[in-house]
Amino acid sequence: MVRLPLTPAEVERGERLGALLRRARGNRSMLQTALDAGVSPETLRKIESGRVATPAFPTIAAIADVLGLSLDTLWSEITQPERLVS
């Protein structure tokens, strides 16, 4: 299967997702967070860095659950364009 290139909007949304997960993780260990979510630390690292802009839904649901994030909140935050500060 050929994967189509990501659009700029998808890349930006992936970066917002990564930033949100990093903030929510706070001082928690990346390793422990990944293990608690049932994903590899490398997968979590790639998502947090924005290198995986479109991770699988079950992966994000598991990470969000470990971090205490509701999926509704997560979705609303990553789909909103950055607000410009004037």
C-alpha positions in Angstrom: 0.0 0.0 0.0 1.3 3.4 -1.0 1.0 6.0 1.7 0.1 9.5 0.4 2.1 12.4 1.6 0.7 14.2 4.6 -0.9 17.6 4.0 0.5 20.6 5.8 -2.6 20.6 8.0 -2.0 17.0 9.0 1.6 17.7 9.9 0.6 20.7 12.0 -2.1 18.7 13.8 0.5 16.0 14.5 2.8 18.6 16.0 0.0 19.9 18.2 -0.8 16.4 19.3 2.8 15.8 20.3 3.0 19.1 22.2 -0.2 18.3 24.0 0.9 14.8 25.1 4.3 16.2 26.2 2.6 18.8 28.4 0.1 16.3 29.8 3.0 13.9 30.6 4.7 16.6 32.6 7.4 15.1 34.8 6.3 11.5 34.2 8.9 9.2 32.6 8.4 8.7 28.9 9.3 5.0 29.5 6.8 4.4 32.2 4.1 6.3 30.3 4.7 4.2 27.2 4.7 1.0 29.1 1.5 1.9 31.0 -0.2 2.7 27.7 1.1 -0.6 26.1 3.1 1.2 23.4 6.8 1.2 22.8 8.8 4.2 24.2 10.0 4.8 20.6 6.4 5.1 19.4 5.6 7.6 22.1 8.8 9.5 21.3 7.9 9.7 17.6 4.4 10.9 18.4 5.5 13.5 20.9 8.1 14.8 18.4 5.6 15.0 15.6 7.4 12.4 13.5 4.2 10.3 13.5 1.6 12.8 12.6 -1.2 10.4 12.1 -0.9 7.7 14.8 -3.5 4.9 15.1 -6.6 5.7 17.1 -6.1 2.9 19.7 -2.6 4.1 20.3 -3.7 7.7 21.1 -6.7 6.4 23.1 -4.3 4.3 25.3 -1.9 7.2 25.8 -4.7 9.6 26.6 -6.1 7.2 29.1 -2.8 6.9 30.9 -2.4 10.7 31.0 -6.0 11.3 32.1 -6.9 13.2 29.0 -10.4 12.8 27.6 -10.5 12.1 23.9 -13.0 14.9 23.4 -10.6 17.4 24.9 -7.6 16.0 23.0 -9.5 16.2 19.7 -10.7 19.8 20.3 -7.3 21.0 21.2 -5.4 19.4 18.3 -7.9 20.4 15.6 -7.9 24.1 16.6 -5.4 26.2 14.7 -2.9 28.0 16.9 -4.4 31.2 18.1 -2.3 34.2 17.1 -1.3 36.4 20.0 -1.7 40.1 19.1 
